[in-house]
Amino acid sequence: MSPPVVVRLHPGQEDDPLARALAPGAMFAVFQPIFATRDGEVLAHEALMRINGLAGGPLQVLDEARRRGRLGEVETLAART
């Protein structure tokens, strides 16, 4: 098992979901299999964005990024993770 990632934020950013998501090492992906209902064969995997230390989840980050005009930045980071 990997050691936990320590997310370092600037003072005042602790409650900012976008700052937390964009902090180095905060965002990571998990992969979920997609199964065929007929025989249970794994057809593909989908990548799901997760953020260390964020209780609200990725939708909170995406909504905030969209509101601030920074959605492309979050999407690029997620794709590179």
C-alpha atoms as one frame of an Amber mdcrd trajectory, in Angstrom:
protein
   0.000   0.000   0.000   1.241   3.511  -0.822   1.825   6.027   1.952  -0.876
   8.705   2.291  -0.416  11.836   0.215  -0.034  15.049   2.181  -1.829  17.882
   0.405  -0.232  21.239   1.149  -2.423  24.308   0.819  -1.769  27.991   1.326
  -3.368  29.587   4.411  -7.027  30.290   3.778  -7.422  27.576   1.120  -8.376
  24.753   3.490 -12.103  25.140   2.718 -11.671  25.787  -1.020 -12.528  22.591
  -2.928 -10.941  23.858  -6.138  -7.654  24.763  -4.443  -7.629  21.362  -2.737
  -8.233  19.543  -6.040  -5.508  21.466  -7.863  -2.915  21.007  -5.101  -0.003
  18.766  -6.144  -0.768  15.107  -5.482  -4.379  15.664  -4.423  -6.164  14.295
  -7.484  -6.015  10.624  -8.415  -7.987   8.134 -10.473  -9.666   4.873  -9.586
 -10.785   2.443 -12.259 -14.134   0.696 -12.239 -14.850  -2.251 -14.506 -17.841
  -2.205 -16.835 -19.377  -5.671 -17.098 -21.572  -7.284 -19.733 -24.892  -8.187
 -18.136 -25.199 -11.324 -20.251 -22.080 -13.160 -19.102 -20.233 -10.931 -16.639
 -17.314 -10.328 -19.007 -15.347  -7.153 -18.340 -15.879  -4.975 -21.404 -13.942
  -1.885 -20.368 -12.963   0.254 -17.405 -14.047   3.780 -16.587 -11.788   6.220
 -14.773 -13.264   8.025 -11.785 -11.714  11.211 -10.399 -11.028  11.301  -6.659
  -9.464  13.998  -4.483  -7.567  13.349  -1.247  -9.122  15.019   1.781 -12.246
  16.305   0.017 -15.491  15.216   1.617 -17.744  16.831  -1.003 -16.569  14.737
  -3.917 -15.599  15.488  -7.492 -18.924  17.055  -8.505 -18.343  19.827  -5.983
 -14.958  20.534  -7.598 -16.324  20.431 -11.150 -19.192  22.785 -10.267 -16.829
  25.230  -8.565 -14.343  25.075 -11.456 -17.143  25.753 -13.953 -18.346  28.690
 -11.869 -14.832  30.192 -11.800 -14.065  29.521 -15.467 -11.365  26.932 -14.642
 -13.080  23.736 -15.768 -10.538  23.107 -18.526  -7.721  23.230 -15.975  -9.408
  20.601 -13.792 -10.264  18.387 -16.769  -6.678  18.555 -18.059  -5.267  17.620
 -14.660  -7.756  14.745 -14.323  -6.812  13.408 -17.756  -3.100  13.502 -16.891
  -3.602  11.786 -13.538
